[in-house]
């Protein structure tokens, strides 16, 4: 998990989806997709609070999340490989 996208509508103050990444064979972190289904409202609120502690302004170095990430994407700090 490398970031989060805020929800819309009644979920606007919660996590809408988690942005996922994986390391490729060259140890570069790459965008692999997002998941936003199956979370209860309580879990969405908990994720927002917990991920706020890890938030950073930009994606991790070497990461290629998307050609045009949403301006509202919240990136998370993670372990360096």
Phi, psi and omega per residue, in radians:
X1 nan 2.177 -3.075
X2 -2.065 -0.122 3.136
X3 -3.089 -3.038 3.139
X4 -2.520 2.677 3.064
X5 -2.033 2.280 3.139
X6 -1.166 2.665 3.115
X7 -1.328 3.000 3.084
X8 -2.095 2.913 3.119
X9 1.091 -2.279 -3.118
X10 -1.178 -0.237 3.128
X11 -1.730 0.229 -3.013
X12 -1.058 -0.410 3.123
X13 -1.808 0.376 -3.107
X14 -2.334 3.076 3.060
X15 -1.319 2.220 3.078
X16 -1.571 -0.675 -3.141
X17 -2.737 2.689 3.029
X18 -1.719 2.353 3.096
X19 -1.593 2.244 -3.035
X20 -1.901 2.561 3.097
X21 -2.458 2.801 3.089
X22 -2.569 2.625 3.109
X23 -1.392 2.370 3.079
X24 -1.523 -3.050 -3.100
X25 -1.121 -0.342 3.116
X26 -1.685 0.224 3.131
X27 1.130 0.499 3.066
X28 -1.766 2.269 -3.135
X29 -1.323 2.162 -3.075
X30 -2.108 2.553 3.036
X31 -1.149 2.301 3.116
X32 -2.161 -0.099 3.106
X33 2.563 -2.965 3.125
X34 -2.528 2.686 3.097
X35 -2.353 2.332 -3.120
X36 -2.486 0.145 -3.132
X37 -1.843 2.702 3.072
X38 1.578 -0.054 3.125
X39 -1.576 2.322 3.026
X40 -1.320 2.907 3.102
X41 -1.070 -0.675 3.135
X42 -1.109 -0.745 3.124
X43 -1.149 -0.694 3.107
X44 -1.044 -0.721 3.112
X45 -1.165 -0.762 3.126
X46 -1.083 -0.735 3.114
X47 -1.058 -0.763 3.138
X48 -1.021 -0.823 -3.119
X49 -1.127 -0.765 -3.107
X50 -1.247 -0.685 -3.115
X51 -1.284 -0.415 3.096
X52 -1.045 -0.528 3.121
X53 -1.230 -0.366 -3.091
X54 -1.855 0.007 -2.986
X55 -1.166 2.515 3.061
X56 -2.375 2.870 -3.069
X57 -1.352 -0.491 -3.058
X58 -2.242 2.915 3.056
X59 -1.199 2.872 -3.120
X60 -1.189 2.601 3.128
X61 -0.953 2.389 3.125
X62 1.433 -0.100 -3.105
X63 -1.463 2.375 3.089
X64 -2.083 1.394 -2.993
X65 -1.171 -0.790 -3.114
X66 -2.853 2.881 3.064
X67 -1.220 -0.598 3.089
X68 -2.463 1.536 3.129
X69 -1.160 2.655 3.073
X70 -1.039 2.456 3.101
X71 -1.057 -0.447 -3.093
X72 -1.548 0.046 3.139
X73 -1.119 2.289 3.065
X74 -1.772 2.049 -3.107
X75 -1.529 2.634 -3.115
X76 -2.068 2.455 3.042
X77 -1.278 2.534 3.135
X78 -2.537 3.128 3.134
X79 -1.174 2.438 3.024
X80 -1.380 2.481 -3.124
X81 -1.633 nan nan
